[in-house]
């Protein structure tokens, strides 16, 4: 299975998906909400529903502080 990122307008994305050879079985779609009703403002985790598709390596610290803090030797 090959992952492919498709960007553009709804029409452009639809046309690109139609032209992809092989069977397309899943798609993750990002829909922008109107600026006055953003999910971030309501406190919802934007990527919570994508959790089953994320890769986690044992022993890795995924906390924001750990990601942005330089380790010794970096």
C-alpha positions in Angstrom: 0.0 0.0 0.0 1.3 3.5 -0.9 0.3 6.7 0.9 -0.2 9.8 -1.2 -0.9 13.4 -0.2 -3.4 15.2 -2.4 -3.9 19.0 -2.0 -6.1 21.5 -3.8 -9.7 22.5 -4.1 -12.5 20.0 -3.6 -12.7 19.6 -7.4 -8.9 19.2 -7.9 -8.7 16.6 -5.1 -11.7 14.6 -6.5 -10.2 14.6 -10.0 -6.8 13.5 -8.7 -8.3 10.7 -6.6 -10.3 9.4 -9.7 -7.0 9.2 -11.6 -5.1 7.2 -9.0 -4.4 3.8 -10.3 -5.5 0.8 -8.2 -8.1 0.6 -5.4 -8.4 3.6 -3.0 -9.6 2.2 0.3 -9.3 5.1 2.8 -8.9 8.8 2.8 -8.3 11.3 5.6 -9.9 14.7 4.8 -9.2 18.0 6.5 -12.2 20.3 6.4 -11.6 23.9 7.4 -14.3 25.2 9.8 -15.5 28.8 9.6 -13.1 31.0 11.5 -15.6 31.9 14.2 -16.3 28.2 15.1 -12.9 26.6 15.2 -12.4 23.3 17.1 -9.2 24.6 18.7 -11.3 27.3 20.4 -13.6 24.7 21.8 -10.7 22.7 23.3 -11.1 19.6 21.1 -8.0 17.7 20.0 -7.9 18.2 16.3 -6.0 14.9 15.7 -7.7 12.7 18.3 -9.7 10.7 15.7 -6.4 10.0 13.8 -4.8 8.3 16.9 -5.4 4.8 15.4 -3.3 5.7 12.4 -0.3 7.1 14.3 2.9 5.3 14.8 4.4 5.1 18.4 7.8 3.7 19.1 8.4 2.1 22.5 10.5 4.3 24.8 10.0 7.5 22.9 8.7 10.6 24.7 6.0 12.3 22.6 5.4 15.2 24.9 5.7 18.6 23.3 8.5 19.6 25.7 10.5 16.5 24.9 10.1 17.1 21.1 11.3 20.7 21.2 14.1 20.3 23.8 17.6 19.6 22.4 19.2 16.5 23.7 22.9 16.2 24.6 24.9 16.1 21.4 22.2 17.6 19.1 
